[in-house]
Amino acid sequence: EAEKTTTTDGPSLAIANAPQNPHTPSAAGSVIEASDGISGGTLLIRIQNITATANLGVRLDLKKIALKCRNTEFNPRRFGAVIMRLREPRATALIFASGKICVTGIKSTHNATLASKRFNYIIGKIGFQPKDYMDFKVQNICGTADVGFPIRLEGLVYAHSAFASYEPELFPGLIYRLVSPRVVFLIFVSGKLVITGAKKESDLSLALTKLYPTLVEFKKTQITTTLSTTSNANQASTQQQQLQLQQGLLTDQGSAKQMEEV
């Protein structure tokens, strides 16, 4: 049965151990560890959102679902799907008339499968006959990380122009497309990263492990020196302006005395 299927999460990647009971929500997997690939240290990746799809295999009457279920929204003029929300695990589903479901707002693959099963159970209680095999697939995992140091984005895009694109006038982050695993990074000057496009939690940690040595190579240094030089230059310019003003006043006073003598 669909209720007896379990996920294949990588238990070595999760900080918290996966729960023994597959029918209870858990925060396991919302934070993953990744090796830095240099000194054997670890980096933390926080999963922000997981998007998954499922197929119930039966045509649905959306109006009937919206009338009989709680926490639902249905406005066919604006969007042709029922929006259903769960409290535990916290998830949102877009339910289409074809029987396909898009589940989002979850922070672990365990909770994603559990939410899909609960949506399947709710629809079955209304009177529809969904199939046992839901064809559940994780489509996208989005996570965030912080490397802890500022990054020279201009140097990074110049050295890795085949994989990176950077248009600071349009978007402040550098877009880095990794080939294997197929993941996209949004890299910001502050050292904060957004990782998206992953299908598995292990892809997030593997991608960050591969990219981290490159980020260390383009680490920003001598920030204080540049600030001090700019402040010194500003002080010198203000002093020069003051001298020019004093010289101008002296010349004005001399010309006035000459006019009085004439």
C-alpha positions as a Markdown table, in Angstrom:
| # | Residue | x | y | z |
|---|---|---|---|---|
| 1 | Glu | 0.0 | 0.0 | 0.0 |
| 2 | Ala | 1.0 | 3.6 | -0.4 |
| 3 | Glu | 0.8 | 4.2 | 3.3 |
| 4 | Lys | 3.6 | 1.6 | 3.8 |
| 5 | Thr | 6.2 | 3.1 | 1.5 |
| 6 | Thr | 9.2 | 4.8 | 3.1 |
| 7 | Thr | 11.7 | 7.3 | 1.8 |
| 8 | Thr | 15.3 | 6.7 | 1.0 |
| 9 | Asp | 16.8 | 9.7 | 2.7 |
| 10 | Gly | 20.6 | 9.7 | 3.4 |
| 11 | Pro | 20.8 | 9.3 | 7.2 |
| 12 | Ser | 24.5 | 10.2 | 7.2 |
| 13 | Leu | 23.7 | 13.7 | 5.8 |
| 14 | Ala | 21.0 | 14.7 | 8.3 |
| 15 | Ile | 22.0 | 16.2 | 11.6 |
| 16 | Ala | 19.0 | 14.8 | 13.3 |
| 17 | Asn | 18.3 | 11.1 | 12.9 |
| 18 | Ala | 15.3 | 10.1 | 10.7 |
| 19 | Pro | 12.3 | 9.1 | 12.7 |
| 20 | Gln | 11.5 | 5.4 | 13.1 |
| 21 | Asn | 7.8 | 5.9 | 12.4 |
| 22 | Pro | 7.2 | 6.9 | 8.8 |
| 23 | His | 3.8 | 8.3 | 9.7 |
| 24 | Thr | 4.9 | 11.0 | 12.1 |
| 25 | Pro | 6.3 | 14.4 | 10.9 |
| 26 | Ser | 9.9 | 15.2 | 11.8 |
| 27 | Ala | 12.4 | 18.1 | 11.4 |
| 28 | Ala | 15.1 | 15.6 | 10.3 |
| 29 | Gly | 16.8 | 16.6 | 7.1 |
| 30 | Ser | 16.0 | 20.3 | 7.3 |
| 31 | Val | 19.7 | 20.9 | 8.1 |
| 32 | Ile | 22.3 | 19.0 | 6.2 |
| 33 | Glu | 26.1 | 18.7 | 6.7 |
| 34 | Ala | 28.6 | 19.1 | 3.9 |
| 35 | Ser | 32.4 | 18.7 | 3.9 |
| 36 | Asp | 34.4 | 21.8 | 3.0 |
| 37 | Gly | 36.7 | 19.6 | 0.8 |
| 38 | Ile | 39.9 | 21.3 | 2.2 |
| 39 | Ser | 40.5 | 20.9 | 5.9 |
| 40 | Gly | 37.9 | 18.3 | 6.7 |
| 41 | Gly | 35.6 | 20.8 | 8.3 |
| 42 | Thr | 31.8 | 20.9 | 7.9 |
| 43 | Leu | 29.4 | 23.4 | 6.4 |
| 44 | Leu | 25.7 | 23.6 | 7.2 |
| 45 | Ile | 23.0 | 23.8 | 4.5 |
| 46 | Arg | 19.5 | 24.7 | 5.7 |
| 47 | Ile | 16.7 | 23.4 | 3.4 |
| 48 | Gln | 14.2 | 26.1 | 2.8 |
| 49 | Asn | 11.7 | 24.5 | 0.5 |
| 50 | Ile | 11.0 | 21.2 | -1.3 |
| 51 | Thr | 8.7 | 20.9 | -4.3 |
| 52 | Ala | 7.3 | 17.5 | -5.2 |
| 53 | Thr | 4.7 | 16.1 | -7.5 |
| 54 | Ala | 2.4 | 13.1 | -7.3 |
| 55 | Asn | -0.3 | 11.5 | -9.5 |
| 56 | Leu | -3.5 | 10.1 | -8.0 |
| 57 | Gly | -4.5 | 8.4 | -11.3 |
| 58 | Val | -8.1 | 9.5 | -11.2 |
| 59 | Arg | -10.1 | 12.5 | -12.4 |
| 60 | Leu | -11.2 | 14.8 | -9.6 |
| 61 | Asp | -14.2 | 17.1 | -9.1 |
| 62 | Leu | -12.5 | 20.2 | -7.7 |
| 63 | Lys | -15.7 | 21.9 | -6.6 |
| 64 | Lys | -16.6 | 18.9 | -4.5 |
| 65 | Ile | -13.2 | 18.9 | -2.9 |
| 66 | Ala | -13.4 | 22.6 | -2.1 |
| 67 | Leu | -16.9 | 22.2 | -0.5 |
| 68 | Lys | -16.1 | 19.1 | 1.6 |
| 69 | Cys | -12.6 | 19.8 | 2.8 |
| 70 | Arg | -11.2 | 22.2 | 5.3 |
| 71 | Asn | -8.4 | 24.7 | 4.7 |
| 72 | Thr | -9.0 | 24.8 | 0.9 |
| 73 | Glu | -9.2 | 27.6 | -1.6 |
| 74 | Phe | -10.8 | 27.3 | -5.1 |
| 75 | Asn | -11.3 | 30.2 | -7.4 |
| 76 | Pro | -11.5 | 28.9 | -11.0 |
| 77 | Arg | -11.4 | 32.3 | -12.5 |
| 78 | Arg | -8.0 | 33.0 | -11.0 |
| 79 | Phe | -6.4 | 29.5 | -10.9 |
| 80 | Gly | -7.6 | 26.2 | -12.1 |
| 81 | Ala | -6.6 | 24.1 | -9.1 |
| 82 | Val | -7.7 | 23.6 | -5.5 |
| 83 | Ile | -5.2 | 25.0 | -2.9 |
| 84 | Met | -5.2 | 22.7 | 0.1 |
| 85 | Arg | -3.1 | 23.2 | 3.3 |
| 86 | Leu | -2.0 | 20.9 | 6.0 |
| 87 | Arg | -1.0 | 21.9 | 9.5 |
| 88 | Glu | 1.1 | 18.8 | 10.3 |
| 89 | Pro | 3.4 | 18.5 | 8.5 |
| 90 | Arg | 3.1 | 22.1 | 7.3 |
| 91 | Ala | 2.5 | 21.8 | 3.6 |
| 92 | Thr | 0.5 | 23.2 | 0.7 |
| 93 | Ala | -0.8 | 21.3 | -2.3 |
| 94 | Leu | -2.1 | 22.4 | -5.7 |
| 95 | Ile | -4.7 | 19.7 | -6.7 |
| 96 | Phe | -5.6 | 19.6 | -10.4 |
| 97 | Ala | -8.7 | 18.1 | -12.0 |
| 98 | Ser | -6.4 | 15.6 | -13.8 |
| 99 | Gly | -5.5 | 14.0 | -10.5 |
| 100 | Lys | -2.0 | 15.5 | -10.4 |
| 101 | Ile | -0.8 | 17.2 | -7.2 |
| 102 | Cys | 2.1 | 19.6 | -6.6 |
| 103 | Val | 3.2 | 19.7 | -3.0 |
| 104 | Thr | 5.4 | 22.5 | -1.7 |
| 105 | Gly | 6.4 | 24.3 | 1.5 |
| 106 | Ile | 8.1 | 21.2 | 3.1 |
| 107 | Lys | 11.6 | 21.2 | 4.5 |
| 108 | Ser | 12.5 | 17.5 | 4.4 |
| 109 | Thr | 11.8 | 14.6 | 1.9 |
| 110 | His | 10.4 | 12.6 | 4.8 |
| 111 | Asn | 7.7 | 15.2 | 5.4 |
| 112 | Ala | 7.1 | 15.6 | 1.6 |
| 113 | Thr | 6.2 | 11.9 | 1.2 |
| 114 | Leu | 4.1 | 12.0 | 4.4 |
| 115 | Ala | 2.2 | 15.1 | 3.2 |
| 116 | Ser | 1.5 | 13.5 | -0.2 |
| 117 | Lys | 0.1 | 10.4 | 1.6 |
| 118 | Arg | -2.2 | 12.5 | 3.7 |
| 119 | Phe | -3.5 | 14.4 | 0.7 |
| 120 | Asn | -4.1 | 11.1 | -0.9 |
| 121 | Tyr | -6.0 | 9.9 | 2.2 |
| 122 | Ile | -8.1 | 13.0 | 2.4 |
| 123 | Ile | -9.2 | 12.8 | -1.3 |
| 124 | Gly | -10.0 | 9.1 | -0.8 |
| 125 | Lys | -12.2 | 9.9 | 2.2 |
| 126 | Ile | -14.3 | 12.3 | 0.0 |
| 127 | Gly | -15.4 | 9.5 | -2.3 |
| 128 | Phe | -12.7 | 9.3 | -5.0 |
| 129 | Gln | -10.7 | 6.2 | -5.6 |
| 130 | Pro | -7.0 | 7.2 | -6.0 |
| 131 | Lys | -4.5 | 4.5 | -6.9 |
| 132 | Asp | -2.1 | 3.1 | -4.4 |
| 133 | Tyr | 1.0 | 4.0 | -6.4 |
| 134 | Met | 1.1 | 7.8 | -6.5 |
| 135 | Asp | 4.2 | 8.2 | -8.7 |
| 136 | Phe | 5.8 | 10.5 | -6.1 |
| 137 | Lys | 8.8 | 12.5 | -7.3 |
| 138 | Val | 10.9 | 15.3 | -5.7 |
| 139 | Gln | 11.3 | 18.0 | -8.4 |
| 140 | Asn | 13.3 | 20.7 | -6.6 |
| 141 | Ile | 15.1 | 21.2 | -3.3 |
| 142 | Cys | 16.2 | 24.7 | -2.3 |
| 143 | Gly | 18.7 | 25.4 | 0.4 |
| 144 | Thr | 20.8 | 28.2 | 1.8 |
| 145 | Ala | 24.3 | 28.3 | 3.3 |
| 146 | Asp | 26.9 | 30.8 | 4.5 |
| 147 | Val | 30.6 | 30.3 | 3.9 |
| 148 | Gly | 31.5 | 33.0 | 6.5 |
| 149 | Phe | 33.7 | 35.3 | 4.4 |
| 150 | Pro | 33.1 | 37.9 | 1.6 |
| 151 | Ile | 33.7 | 36.8 | -2.1 |
| 152 | Arg | 35.2 | 38.6 | -5.1 |
| 153 | Leu | 32.4 | 38.0 | -7.6 |
| 154 | Glu | 34.2 | 39.9 | -10.4 |
| 155 | Gly | 37.2 | 37.6 | -10.2 |
| 156 | Leu | 35.1 | 34.5 | -9.9 |
| 157 | Val | 33.0 | 35.3 | -13.1 |
| 158 | Tyr | 36.2 | 36.2 | -15.0 |
| 159 | Ala | 37.9 | 32.9 | -14.1 |
| 160 | His | 34.8 | 30.7 | -14.5 |
| 161 | Ser | 33.0 | 32.5 | -17.4 |
| 162 | Ala | 31.8 | 29.1 | -18.8 |
| 163 | Phe | 29.8 | 28.3 | -15.7 |
| 164 | Ala | 29.1 | 31.7 | -14.1 |
| 165 | Ser | 27.2 | 34.9 | -15.1 |
| 166 | Tyr | 27.2 | 38.1 | -13.2 |
| 167 | Glu | 25.2 | 41.3 | -14.0 |
| 168 | Pro | 25.3 | 43.5 | -10.9 |
| 169 | Glu | 23.0 | 46.1 | -12.6 |
| 170 | Leu | 20.2 | 43.5 | -13.0 |
| 171 | Phe | 20.8 | 41.2 | -10.0 |
| 172 | Pro | 23.3 | 41.5 | -7.1 |
| 173 | Gly | 24.2 | 37.8 | -7.1 |
| 174 | Leu | 26.4 | 35.7 | -9.2 |
| 175 | Ile | 24.7 | 32.7 | -11.0 |
| 176 | Tyr | 26.9 | 29.7 | -11.0 |
| 177 | Arg | 25.7 | 26.5 | -12.8 |
| 178 | Leu | 27.4 | 23.3 | -11.7 |
| 179 | Val | 27.4 | 20.5 | -14.3 |
| 180 | Ser | 27.6 | 17.5 | -11.9 |
| 181 | Pro | 25.5 | 17.4 | -9.8 |
| 182 | Arg | 23.1 | 19.6 | -11.9 |
| 183 | Val | 22.7 | 22.4 | -9.4 |
| 184 | Val | 22.5 | 26.2 | -9.6 |
| 185 | Phe | 24.2 | 28.5 | -7.0 |
| 186 | Leu | 23.3 | 32.1 | -6.3 |
| 187 | Ile | 26.4 | 33.6 | -4.8 |
| 188 | Phe | 26.4 | 37.0 | -3.0 |
| 189 | Val | 29.3 | 39.2 | -2.0 |
| 190 | Ser | 28.6 | 38.6 | 1.7 |
| 191 | Gly | 29.3 | 34.9 | 1.4 |
| 192 | Lys | 25.7 | 33.8 | 1.5 |
| 193 | Leu | 24.6 | 31.1 | -1.0 |
| 194 | Val | 21.3 | 29.9 | -2.3 |
| 195 | Ile | 21.4 | 26.4 | -3.8 |
| 196 | Thr | 18.5 | 25.2 | -6.0 |
| 197 | Gly | 17.7 | 22.7 | -8.7 |
| 198 | Ala | 18.7 | 19.6 | -6.7 |
| 199 | Lys | 16.6 | 16.4 | -6.8 |
| 200 | Lys | 18.2 | 14.8 | -3.7 |
| 201 | Glu | 19.5 | 16.1 | -0.4 |
| 202 | Ser | 22.9 | 14.5 | -1.1 |
| 203 | Asp | 23.2 | 16.7 | -4.3 |
| 204 | Leu | 23.2 | 19.8 | -2.1 |
| 205 | Ser | 26.1 | 18.7 | 0.1 |
| 206 | Leu | 28.1 | 17.3 | -2.9 |
| 207 | Ala | 27.7 | 20.5 | -4.9 |
| 208 | Leu | 28.8 | 22.7 | -2.0 |
| 209 | Thr | 31.8 | 20.4 | -1.3 |
| 210 | Lys | 32.9 | 20.8 | -4.9 |
| 211 | Leu | 32.4 | 24.6 | -5.1 |
| 212 | Tyr | 33.8 | 25.6 | -1.7 |
| 213 | Pro | 37.5 | 25.4 | -2.6 |
| 214 | Thr | 36.8 | 27.8 | -5.5 |
| 215 | Leu | 35.1 | 30.2 | -3.2 |
| 216 | Val | 38.0 | 30.2 | -0.8 |
| 217 | Glu | 40.3 | 31.0 | -3.8 |
| 218 | Phe | 38.3 | 34.2 | -4.5 |
| 219 | Lys | 38.0 | 35.2 | -0.8 |
| 220 | Lys | 38.1 | 38.9 | -0.3 |
| 221 | Thr | 41.1 | 40.3 | 1.7 |
| 222 | Gln | 42.4 | 43.7 | 2.7 |
| 223 | Ile | 39.0 | 45.2 | 3.3 |
| 224 | Thr | 40.2 | 47.4 | 6.1 |
| 225 | Thr | 43.1 | 48.7 | 4.1 |
| 226 | Thr | 40.9 | 49.8 | 1.3 |
| 227 | Leu | 38.6 | 51.5 | 3.7 |
| 228 | Ser | 41.5 | 53.3 | 5.4 |
| 229 | Thr | 43.0 | 54.5 | 2.0 |
| 230 | Thr | 39.7 | 55.8 | 0.9 |
| 231 | Ser | 39.2 | 57.7 | 4.2 |
| 232 | Asn | 42.8 | 59.1 | 3.9 |
| 233 | Ala | 42.0 | 60.3 | 0.3 |
| 234 | Asn | 38.8 | 61.9 | 1.5 |
| 235 | Gln | 40.7 | 63.8 | 4.3 |
| 236 | Ala | 43.4 | 64.9 | 1.9 |
| 237 | Ser | 40.8 | 66.3 | -0.6 |
| 238 | Thr | 38.9 | 68.2 | 2.2 |
| 239 | Gln | 42.2 | 69.7 | 3.4 |
| 240 | Gln | 43.0 | 70.8 | -0.2 |
| 241 | Gln | 39.6 | 72.4 | -0.6 |
| 242 | Gln | 40.1 | 74.3 | 2.7 |
| 243 | Leu | 43.5 | 75.6 | 1.5 |
| 244 | Gln | 42.0 | 76.7 | -1.8 |
| 245 | Leu | 39.2 | 78.6 | 0.0 |
| 246 | Gln | 41.7 | 80.4 | 2.2 |
| 247 | Gln | 43.9 | 81.4 | -0.8 |
| 248 | Gly | 40.8 | 82.7 | -2.5 |
| 249 | Leu | 39.8 | 84.8 | 0.5 |
| 250 | Leu | 43.3 | 86.3 | 0.7 |
| 251 | Thr | 43.3 | 87.2 | -3.0 |
| 252 | Asp | 39.9 | 88.7 | -2.7 |
| 253 | Gln | 41.0 | 90.9 | 0.3 |
| 254 | Gly | 44.2 | 92.1 | -1.6 |
| 255 | Ser | 42.2 | 93.1 | -4.6 |
| 256 | Ala | 39.8 | 95.0 | -2.4 |
| 257 | Lys | 42.7 | 97.0 | -0.8 |
| 258 | Gln | 44.0 | 97.9 | -4.2 |
| 259 | Met | 40.7 | 99.2 | -5.2 |
| 260 | Glu | 40.5 | 101.4 | -2.1 |
| 261 | Glu | 43.9 | 102.9 | -2.8 |
| 262 | Val | 43.0 | 103.8 | -6.4 |
